[in-house]
Amino acid sequence: MKSRKLILASLLLILTLAPRLSSLDSFVTLDEPFWLSVGANYYYALGQRELENTVYEYHPAVTTMSLITAAFLVDFPDYRGFGQGYFDVDKEKFDPFLIEHGHDPMYLLYLARLFQVALIALFALIIFQLLSVLFGDEKAFLVTVLTSSAPYFLGHSRVLSHEAMVAFFVLGSILGLMVYLDRRRKWYYLFASAACAALAQLTKSSAMAMFPVIGLMLTVSVFEKTKEHGLKSSLLDHLKIFGIWLGLLALVYFILWPGMWVAPGKMLYEVYGNAFSYAFQGARLQVTHEVQTSSFKLAATATDLQGFAKSIIWRATPVSWAGFLLACVFLLFREEGRFFTISKKMFIYLLFNAFMFILLFSLAKGRNSPHYIIASHVSIDMIAALGWASLFGWLAEKWSQTRLGSWAITGTAALLICLQLAGAFAYYPYYYVYSNPIWNGVTGREYMSDYGEGFEHAAAYLAQKPDAKNLNVFAFRGRGPFSYFFPGRTIILNPLFMEEPDMGSVLERLAQSDYIVINDAFGLRTERTALFVQALESIEPEYSIQVKGAYPIHIYRVADLPPSFYETLSK
């Protein structure tokens, strides 16, 4: 039994690491250079013993910044000793500083990604173990692999991003508490649940969406135990459990965040003050100056809710679609067997968790990018995986006397895993730009991503030019997705430049540039960016790049721009 579990764990580790490690240094997404500089400031604060500066607004991104700190310790430990101070994360001075001191930003990012992948793999094993206690090793393996291999989660879990970590931390917390309440009243399961919740909060404050789920789980357990111990005794017992869980969460939160050691009030206000200000007042504290509860508005619109729901439908694979339907059949309408009882509760908890994250970002006034609800995606994918596990469990009961039936179930499960991974590999190396081919056919269009995909190909094309080191390129998505792969000078094409009445900043930068690099998404942002793209319509790009699931990228030579281009901009 132990050897079989070890084999399954090893196979899980291989299936988790292999697709995430492949070409890990071949592309950069839009936000990663920003977070690299935030993490550099965190590392610098630690090095200067200025622990009160280890905070970044509402995220608080402690886990992300710790991964970047580990990357600095491997590649550039002396960074903390140059006295350069803290970089403005919105300016483009950090990357030149690294290059000036002989360090490649791409390599630093690669190391940070590597540490995050290792963390994701560790939590895949933890989730597998918790599911094993609930359902047994084989079902736990299938559920964990199908969930972790879903393209949208798989893609985000290998780039420097908070959301994938939040999703797995929240999942670990829910499963840990389920094991404690339903299977084994061992203190370490309760601690694991609380520690995972603390890590989720340390990663991003929006993880608070999980708290109603924890409340629901405790409430259900209270009523289940009432038959044995009475309502009063059961209620007091679970209040004690919640108190211990909350205390452990606070303890781990405090221990893992150095800023809490010296200025807990400032840390909590920066995180949750900014979170509430951003969510309910539409801006950070540096804009609103204070949290004014009188201005809070809760107004989730049907459009917001539908938009997030469509995102989940669009990004889920056919395997997940079918699994979710199976889950509805097996987990809601079948009663027999311990597996179905536990699974039914998990179905409800995970569905509620998915809804709470959708609701949170539907209510918030700030940005509501689809990847903010990866925890919802992962919850739905796990429900789908439970659906498949339920089907195979039912078939195993029917074919328990035949070896052929056992092999058929194993072969079908392996095929499902391959299909799930194949969906991701079709969009290699980004994975997360995946969109369901069935939904594409129903809607008549493919979901297109604009997160920096493909700009490394534009950089590679221009890098082959003679004297490429002396070329100046005016590039949209320039910082990171383009600049990390281009040896010359990258001039950032910020859409805000277009909003100037005379486009003075744009014309000034064009005069300095040899090439323009933009994608089709640029013209969709505002009327002024559309005007810029309109001015380019009559000009044949020197080179175009098409990446599956992303907007096409075009390269224009500035010397080829006719007078009519500048006349259009001046209108």
Secondary structure in CASP SS format (residue, H / E / C, confidence):
PFRMAT SS
TARGET T0000
AUTHOR 0000-0000-0000
METHOD secondary structure of the structure
MODEL  1
M C 1.00
K H 1.00
S H 1.00
R H 1.00
K H 1.00
L H 1.00
I H 1.00
L H 1.00
A H 1.00
S H 1.00
L H 1.00
L H 1.00
L H 1.00
I H 1.00
L H 1.00
T H 1.00
L H 1.00
A H 1.00
P H 1.00
R H 1.00
L H 1.00
S C 1.00
S C 1.00
L C 1.00
D C 1.00
S C 1.00
F C 1.00
V C 1.00
T C 1.00
L C 1.00
D C 1.00
E H 1.00
P H 1.00
F H 1.00
W H 1.00
L H 1.00
S H 1.00
V H 1.00
G H 1.00
A H 1.00
N H 1.00
Y H 1.00
Y H 1.00
Y H 1.00
A H 1.00
L H 1.00
G H 1.00
Q C 1.00
R C 1.00
E C 1.00
L H 1.00
E H 1.00
N H 1.00
T C 1.00
V C 1.00
Y C 1.00
E C 1.00
Y C 1.00
H C 1.00
P E 1.00
A C 1.00
V H 1.00
T H 1.00
T H 1.00
M H 1.00
S H 1.00
L H 1.00
I H 1.00
T H 1.00
A H 1.00
A H 1.00
F H 1.00
L H 1.00
V H 1.00
D H 1.00
F C 1.00
P H 1.00
D H 1.00
Y H 1.00
R H 1.00
G H 1.00
F C 1.00
G C 1.00
Q C 1.00
G C 1.00
Y C 1.00
F C 1.00
D C 1.00
V C 1.00
D C 1.00
K C 1.00
E C 1.00
K C 1.00
F H 1.00
D H 1.00
P H 1.00
F H 1.00
L H 1.00
I H 1.00
E H 1.00
H C 1.00
G C 1.00
H C 1.00
D C 1.00
P H 1.00
M H 1.00
Y H 1.00
L H 1.00
L H 1.00
Y H 1.00
L H 1.00
A H 1.00
R H 1.00
L H 1.00
F H 1.00
Q H 1.00
V H 1.00
A H 1.00
L H 1.00
I H 1.00
A H 1.00
L H 1.00
F H 1.00
A H 1.00
L H 1.00
I H 1.00
I H 1.00
F H 1.00
Q H 1.00
L H 1.00
L H 1.00
S H 1.00
V H 1.00
L H 1.00
F H 1.00
G C 1.00
D H 1.00
E H 1.00
K H 1.00
A H 1.00
F H 1.00
L H 1.00
V H 1.00
T H 1.00
V H 1.00
L H 1.00
T H 1.00
S H 1.00
S C 1.00
A C 1.00
P H 1.00
Y H 1.00
F H 1.00
L H 1.00
G H 1.00
H H 1.00
S C 1.00
R C 1.00
V C 1.00
L C 1.00
S C 1.00
H H 1.00
E H 1.00
A H 1.00
M H 1.00
V H 1.00
A H 1.00
F H 1.00
F H 1.00
V H 1.00
L H 1.00
G H 1.00
S H 1.00
I H 1.00
L H 1.00
G H 1.00
L H 1.00
M H 1.00
V H 1.00
Y H 1.00
L H 1.00
D H 1.00
R C 1.00
R C 1.00
R C 1.00
K C 1.00
W H 1.00
Y H 1.00
Y H 1.00
L H 1.00
F H 1.00
A H 1.00
S H 1.00
A H 1.00
A H 1.00
C H 1.00
A H 1.00
A H 1.00
L H 1.00
A H 1.00
Q H 1.00
L H 1.00
T H 1.00
K E 1.00
S H 1.00
S H 1.00
A H 1.00
M H 1.00
A H 1.00
M H 1.00
F H 1.00
P H 1.00
V H 1.00
I H 1.00
G H 1.00
L H 1.00
M H 1.00
L H 1.00
T H 1.00
V H 1.00
S H 1.00
V H 1.00
F H 1.00
E H 1.00
K H 1.00
T H 1.00
K H 1.00
E H 1.00
H H 1.00
G C 1.00
L H 1.00
K H 1.00
S H 1.00
S H 1.00
L H 1.00
L H 1.00
D H 1.00
H H 1.00
L H 1.00
K H 1.00
I H 1.00
F H 1.00
G H 1.00
I H 1.00
W H 1.00
L H 1.00
G H 1.00
L H 1.00
L H 1.00
A H 1.00
L H 1.00
V H 1.00
Y H 1.00
F H 1.00
I H 1.00
L H 1.00
W C 1.00
P H 1.00
G H 1.00
M H 1.00
W H 1.00
V H 1.00
A C 1.00
P H 1.00
G H 1.00
K H 1.00
M H 1.00
L H 1.00
Y H 1.00
E H 1.00
V H 1.00
Y H 1.00
G H 1.00
N H 1.00
A H 1.00
F H 1.00
S H 1.00
Y H 1.00
A H 1.00
F H 1.00
Q H 1.00
G C 1.00
A C 1.00
R C 1.00
L H 1.00
Q H 1.00
V H 1.00
T H 1.00
H C 1.00
E C 1.00
V C 1.00
Q C 1.00
T H 1.00
S H 1.00
S H 1.00
F C 1.00
K C 1.00
L C 1.00
A C 1.00
A C 1.00
T C 1.00
A H 1.00
T H 1.00
D H 1.00
L H 1.00
Q H 1.00
G H 1.00
F H 1.00
A H 1.00
K H 1.00
S H 1.00
I H 1.00
I H 1.00
W H 1.00
R H 1.00
A C 1.00
T C 1.00
P H 1.00
V H 1.00
S H 1.00
W H 1.00
A H 1.00
G H 1.00
F H 1.00
L H 1.00
L H 1.00
A H 1.00
C H 1.00
V H 1.00
F H 1.00
L H 1.00
L H 1.00
F H 1.00
R C 1.00
E C 1.00
E C 1.00
G C 1.00
R H 1.00
F H 1.00
F H 1.00
T H 1.00
I H 1.00
S H 1.00
K H 1.00
K H 1.00
M H 1.00
F H 1.00
I H 1.00
Y H 1.00
L H 1.00
L H 1.00
F H 1.00
N H 1.00
A H 1.00
F H 1.00
M H 1.00
F H 1.00
I H 1.00
L H 1.00
L H 1.00
F H 1.00
S H 1.00
L H 1.00
A C 1.00
K C 1.00
G C 1.00
R C 1.00
N C 1.00
S C 1.00
P H 1.00
H H 1.00
Y H 1.00
I H 1.00
I H 1.00
A H 1.00
S H 1.00
H H 1.00
V H 1.00
S H 1.00
I H 1.00
D H 1.00
M H 1.00
I H 1.00
A H 1.00
A H 1.00
L H 1.00
G H 1.00
W H 1.00
A H 1.00
S H 1.00
L H 1.00
F H 1.00
G H 1.00
W H 1.00
L H 1.00
A H 1.00
E H 1.00
K H 1.00
W C 1.00
S C 1.00
Q C 1.00
T C 1.00
R H 1.00
L H 1.00
G H 1.00
S H 1.00
W H 1.00
A H 1.00
I H 1.00
T H 1.00
G H 1.00
T H 1.00
A H 1.00
A H 1.00
L H 1.00
L H 1.00
I H 1.00
C H 1.00
L H 1.00
Q H 1.00
L H 1.00
A H 1.00
G H 1.00
A H 1.00
F H 1.00
A C 1.00
Y C 1.00
Y C 1.00
P C 1.00
Y C 1.00
Y C 1.00
Y C 1.00
V C 1.00
Y C 1.00
S C 1.00
N C 1.00
P H 1.00
I H 1.00
W H 1.00
N H 1.00
G H 1.00
V H 1.00
T H 1.00
G C 1.00
R C 1.00
E C 1.00
Y C 1.00
M C 1.00
S E 1.00
D C 1.00
Y C 1.00
G C 1.00
E C 1.00
G C 1.00
F H 1.00
E H 1.00
H H 1.00
A H 1.00
A H 1.00
A H 1.00
Y H 1.00
L H 1.00
A H 1.00
Q C 1.00
K C 1.00
P C 1.00
D C 1.00
A H 1.00
K H 1.00
N H 1.00
L C 1.00
N E 1.00
V E 1.00
F E 1.00
A E 1.00
F C 1.00
R C 1.00
G H 1.00
R H 1.00
G H 1.00
P H 1.00
F H 1.00
S H 1.00
Y H 1.00
F H 1.00
F C 1.00
P C 1.00
G C 1.00
R E 1.00
T E 1.00
I E 1.00
I E 1.00
L C 1.00
N C 1.00
P H 1.00
L H 1.00
F H 1.00
M H 1.00
E H 1.00
E C 1.00
P C 1.00
D C 1.00
M C 1.00
G H 1.00
S H 1.00
V H 1.00
L H 1.00
E H 1.00
R H 1.00
L H 1.00
A H 1.00
Q H 1.00
S C 1.00
D C 1.00
Y E 1.00
I E 1.00
V E 1.00
I E 1.00
N E 1.00
D C 1.00
A C 1.00
F H 1.00
G H 1.00
L H 1.00
R C 1.00
T C 1.00
E H 1.00
R H 1.00
T H 1.00
A H 1.00
L H 1.00
F H 1.00
V H 1.00
Q H 1.00
A H 1.00
L H 1.00
E C 1.00
S C 1.00
I C 1.00
E C 1.00
P C 1.00
E C 1.00
Y E 1.00
S E 1.00
I E 1.00
Q C 1.00
V C 1.00
K C 1.00
G C 1.00
A E 1.00
Y C 1.00
P C 1.00
I E 1.00
H E 1.00
I E 1.00
Y E 1.00
R E 1.00
V H 1.00
A H 1.00
D H 1.00
L C 1.00
P C 1.00
P H 1.00
S H 1.00
F H 1.00
Y H 1.00
E H 1.00
T H 1.00
L H 1.00
S C 1.00
K C 1.00
END
